[in-house]
Amino acid sequence: MAKLVSTSALAKARGLSAKVMFERLERAGYLVRSAQQWQLTPLGQSQGGVLQQSEKFGRYVVWPDSLNLGDPKGLLTPHALAERLGIDKDTLLLLLQELGWLRRGASGWQVTADGQKGGGVPQRQYGTGRAGSLWPESMVDQPVLKQRLAQYRGEVVGSTHEKVELFKQRFDAKLQTMDGHYVRHADEVRVANFLYLHGISYAYQRPVPGQVQWQSDFYLPSPGLYLETDAPDPLREERLAWYLAQGWPFLHLDSDGLDARRFRELLGVMGVPLPGGQ
């Protein structure tokens, strides 16, 4: 029968520092860092990890001395992945939400279906039951995430001048919204002004993941919701079919949907909270 030892003792027995051992346990998905403490995960518990309580040391985890850590280049917690990318964990979580790979819920950060396609592994924090995630080490070089991170940092991605000229050619954006954006059509003005007045964060003409030449009319990052109007656009039907095929939430707003009361109802159905209630 395996002997139970502390993390420090396990590290010493394997010729590692305690810091490296904690990193290995985190990568393996056996521990997560939460509220400045190490939490035992269900996966760690399944591998024989046990919580102990001591008057001297407080709460800590013991492990079988034969614990299999697997490949040290395994899964990363958001904390570890953020460190690799050179950003803080909260910013990473928000970027993953913007990409539609995480969704913030009442029980924590939940990995979406698209996030799982990209290698995200849902987790539950032991003791709290809050949702968490693990990510493959390859996420450090994931092209879409790297591009979003570069945009967040204000780094030039491709030729900015060429992109601006292409945008001007494709979209004659002359109508100004209340928050200062320039859009192409009166329908888009109404949507942008509604979102602005209700304090809802949105992106205009955001590139559609997986389709480099497509831009959605609007995108709400917090719920991961796409909004399309009836403004003239030859690619709209293709985008709507793409959203449907990918299982992404979207609203196609016709003239009825642009009515403020109806728009509120539709957003409520899609789970978008409206500040100040209905």
Secondary structure, DSSP 8 states (H G I E B T S, - for coil): ---EEEHHHHHHHTT--HHHHHHHHHHTTSEEEETTEEEE-HHHHHTT-EEEEETTTEEEEEEETT-----TTSEE-HHHHHHHHTS-HHHHHHHHHHTTSEEEETTEEEE-HHHHHTT-EEEE-TTT--EEEEEEGGGGG-HHHHHHHHHHHT---S-HHHHHHHHHHH----EE-TTS-EESSHHHHHHHHHHHHTT---EES-EETTEEEEE-SEEETTTTEEEE-SSS-TTHHHHHHHHHHHT--EEE--TTTTSHHHHHHHHHHTT---TT--
